[in-house]
């Protein structure tokens, strides 16, 4: 994940849950990991809930680069709904 985006999100939001997810993604992010993409999904949803639409879209775009490989477990954990944002 682009560290500039992560740092801007941390600087411009005051929600602990958002900054926590940002810190998790800035350390290590593997878009083939269910856990890591789950954190990205959660971050996008929290940004959307708290009204940070522009940032939510930037984060969702990161998941847009991941191709569906037939693994429904990977894609069934909210990634489809996240893309609906």
C-alpha positions in Angstrom: 0.0 0.0 0.0 1.3 3.5 -0.8 2.8 4.8 2.4 2.0 8.4 1.4 -1.7 7.6 1.3 -1.4 5.8 4.6 0.4 8.7 6.3 -2.1 11.2 4.9 -5.0 9.1 6.2 -3.4 8.9 9.7 -2.7 12.7 9.7 -6.2 13.7 8.5 -8.3 11.4 10.6 -8.8 11.3 14.3 -10.4 7.8 14.6 -8.3 5.2 16.5 -9.7 2.3 14.5 -8.6 3.9 11.2 -5.1 4.7 12.4 -4.7 1.2 13.8 -5.6 -0.4 10.4 -3.3 2.1 8.6 -0.4 1.1 10.8 -1.0 -2.6 10.2 -1.0 -2.1 6.4 2.0 0.1 6.4 4.2 -2.5 8.1 3.6 -5.3 5.6 1.0 -5.9 3.0 0.5 -9.0 0.9 -2.5 -8.8 -1.4 -2.5 -12.6 -1.6 -3.1 -12.9 2.2 -6.6 -13.3 3.5 -5.6 -11.5 6.7 -3.9 -8.5 5.0 -6.7 -8.0 2.5 -9.2 -8.2 5.3 -7.4 -5.3 7.0 -7.5 -3.3 3.8 -11.2 -4.1 3.5 -11.9 -3.1 7.1 -9.9 0.1 6.6 -12.0 1.0 3.5 -15.2 0.3 5.3 -14.3 2.4 8.4 -13.2 5.3 6.1 -16.6 5.0 4.4 -18.5 4.9 7.6 -16.8 8.0 9.0 -17.3 9.9 5.8 -13.8 9.9 4.3 -15.1 8.9 0.9 -12.0 10.0 -1.1 -9.7 7.9 1.0 -12.1 4.9 1.0 -12.0 4.9 -2.8 -8.2 5.1 -2.8 -8.0 2.1 -0.5 -10.6 0.1 -2.5 -8.6 0.7 -5.6 -5.8 -1.2 -4.1 -8.0 -4.3 -4.0 -9.0 -3.7 -7.6 -5.6 -4.8 -8.7 -6.1 -8.3 -7.2 -7.4 -10.8 -9.7 -10.0 -13.4 -8.8 -8.4 -16.8 -8.9 -11.4 -18.9 -8.0 -10.7 -18.8 -4.2 -14.1 -18.0 -2.8 -12.8 -18.0 0.8 -10.4 -15.2 -0.1 -13.1 -13.2 -1.9 -16.0 -14.1 0.4 -14.8 -12.2 3.4 -16.2 -8.8 2.5 -14.0 -8.0 -0.5 -17.0 -8.1 -2.8 -19.0 -5.7 -0.7 -15.9 -3.5 -0.3 -15.6 -3.2 -4.1 -19.3 -2.1 -4.1 -18.3 1.2 -2.3 
